[in-house]
């Protein structure tokens, strides 16, 4: 969906153009034919090149201005396929005494008649349209007459023939350079050296470039529509916007010969608007809607005009409340509380609703929150004003960064909170890291649990070996009864029968399995709705797919035959088995054994069933003992897998530290205000709490054995005290000490201060011990700042509130592409810091990410070159938008002066006082 955003945009402006009115238009072969170009064709040449604004500047004539305006209207009315909006700025190229050319550009409403009036005022009496005619007035007088007529005087091609710098010198040039009505020039070659007089006056005229086209299209080396232009930043193409952009100079101008690409590109993520309905001070009766620009938006207004409220409602709708530090909960609670009466701090009403329109990857979304049900809804725009519900988490799908000055100060006080900001960066992506960490740790704990289960089963092996010996002794009584051969034969044949039965059952049902596989292998039908049988390319694919399916059909036929052959083979086996000599011997041995048992029973030799039960018991025990060999092999594999998994956990833990380090190095490369280093495993704030939870002693106790952070004794003291050992070695030593106590190692037990601590550790479950092996303290951050351009970096804890804020702002402004929302970041900062830190970085980052700032500082608004200034005020007890737009709009500049400088008179007085000492 196209976005016609509020505030400033960049417009392609061609400052210098000729029509057939100029006598040298089309000069060269075929000039007469070229001069016959129609007004519409002339305009379409610029439209096709994407030009937005064109200054019509014929030699000493404005004859084509009115006809061009009429032709433009007709192109729009006719709906010409190549039509696009084009703004015609009436103008003229005046030939002045000394053979110097000056462009005069006027408001869009001016006409041919206005140009004729100017020609009369400068006493041009030669033929209109001729370049070699000349005004009778001097260049200084011509410039003044252009200004008096309400136009802009721009010396044309100053570095070329008929240019000011080439054809003017001495006192005349000085008079021109001193003329306050000139603040822009057409410079053809940016490498041209300016006259020393110009440089000595420290002038910085805006440098623009135009086509100066005399042909509708050009061969190599010619200038033609669209070949040269200047990007001009304005809210809308107006004369006043152009004038102010030229006054701004480089901030609002980009030449086509020094800038490639489209400056209207912006970040893929942007907030288009926020609308508040029926809050305490916003949106009562009519929705309060604040529209944003994709670049720098500044919200200004007096104290208590609702600037911060509008941003905090954004935080509420975009589910960013959890990012507020706990220490500021009370400070920010009013933004999410319902007002019970007019004196209550709450800023919501029961019926309050907030709607945020969010642009993401060229798609448009709407996030709606209603207070009554505390309901959040995401919708995607599928066509203009057609919305459908969409799923997902708001915070994850629509990332933003929202910081108040107090938040930033809190982050500076608590570096561990800043670590979460680092972890949220896409480069670090701690969420993905955490998912993999959880998978690895869960896998490790699972392997260790399986390992313990196998060890428990192996403990049964000794018992079974004893049982086997007892069974063998009982069987020996039977075998010594004189019938050992029969019993041995029976035992052998039973084992043979068991082996044959096992082999036979192993391939039982094979034919059916083949049939099951046959039904599974056929590829599915192609989804026909995506293909057109009438298309040759699609039809070729459809035929190829049909060929494959035909081949698989043949495979199925072959598998039917294979299944039948397997069935035949089994039938043949079942018929063959009973007739085998071995089968007959097995049957004979069974008969002889049955007869033997009968005789033993007749002779009173014992229970006939005892021998059979003992034989089966012996076989079962032997089978189990054989299984222990596999269990021992499995145990070895589990032990290896556990070691490998733990090693991966250690590597993965190192990974997050390296990601944080690399992110901070790349983000702060060249930053002269802040340095942030990662201290691996250096977090001390939650260390004791984490460790006590790990050993199941969160309720305190064992202080001498556990110790405290940076203490004199105990495990934690050894971990945090300065020593030559690496942190990794200290962590391993701590874990080893706990494991040694758990295993009742005599040395480790003797070193414990409290025997109850020993008992407590030894009572930990094996899983708790495993979790200790997986545990690592978190990293911490060492933040240092400098206010002397990279010299003498100091710990941020030693800084003033302003210095702490400056250090953290330098970091916050250094990375990310999601919208950045700041509430009065300049509080506590010196003015030089505001310019050196905030303003310079804002200019660098706003092209790739949207920035929205509430501010009281004109430096941020003006020198930051805000593309969208939103001025708020209180009207009838409600927050209202007084005016909104870009800095190239005069009402915006006046409002900035009124709100932020105390008015034009106050600003002028301060300027005079300061300037008197300069």
Buried (B, 14 or more C-beta within 10 A) or exposed (E): EEBEBBBBBBBBBBBBBBBBBBBBBBEEEEBEEBBEBEBBEBBBBBBEBEBBBBBBBBBBBBBBBBBBBEBBEBBEEEEBEEBBEBBBBBBBBBBBBBBBBBBBBBBBEBBBEBBBBBBEBBEBEBEBBBBEBBBEBBBBBBBBBBBEBEBBBBBBBBBBEBBBBBBBEEEBBBBBBEBEBBBBBBBBEEEBEBBEBBEEEEBEBBBBBBBBBBBBBBEEEEBBBBBBBBBBBBBBBBBBBBBBBBEBBEBBBBBBBEEEEEBBEBBBBBBBBBBBBBBBBBBBEEBBBBBBBBBBBBBBBBEEBBBBBBBBBBBBBBBBBEBBBEEBEEBBBBBBBBBEEEEEEBBBBEEBBBBBBBBBEEEBBBBBBBBEEEEBBBBBBEEEEEBEEBEEEBBEBBBBBBBBBBBBBBBBBBBBBBBEBBBBBEBBBBEEBEEBBEEBBEBBBBBBEBBBEBEEBBEEBEEBEEBBEEBEEBBEEBBEBEBEEBBEBBBEBBEBBEEBEEEEEEEEEBBEEBBEEBEEEEEEEBEEEEBEEEEEEBEEEBEEBEEEBEEEEEBBEEBEEBBEEBBEEBEEEEEEEEEEEEBEBBEEBBEBBEEBBEEBEEEEBBEBEBBBEBBEBBBBBEEBBEEBEEBEEBBEEBBEBBEEBBEBBBEBBEEBBEBBBEBBEEBBEEBBBBBBBBBBBBBBBEBBEBBBEBBEBEEEEBBEBBBBBEBEBBBBBBBBBEEEBEBBEBBBEBBEBBBBBBEEBEEBBEEBBBEEBBEBBEEBEEEBBBBBBBBBBBBBBEBBBBBEEEEEBBEBEEBEBBBBBBBBBBBBBBBBBBBBBBBBBBBBBBEEBBBBBBBBBBBEBBEEBBBBBBBBBBBBBBBBBBBBBBBBBBEEEBBBBBBBBBBBBBBBBBBBBBBBBEEEEEBEEEEEEEEEEE
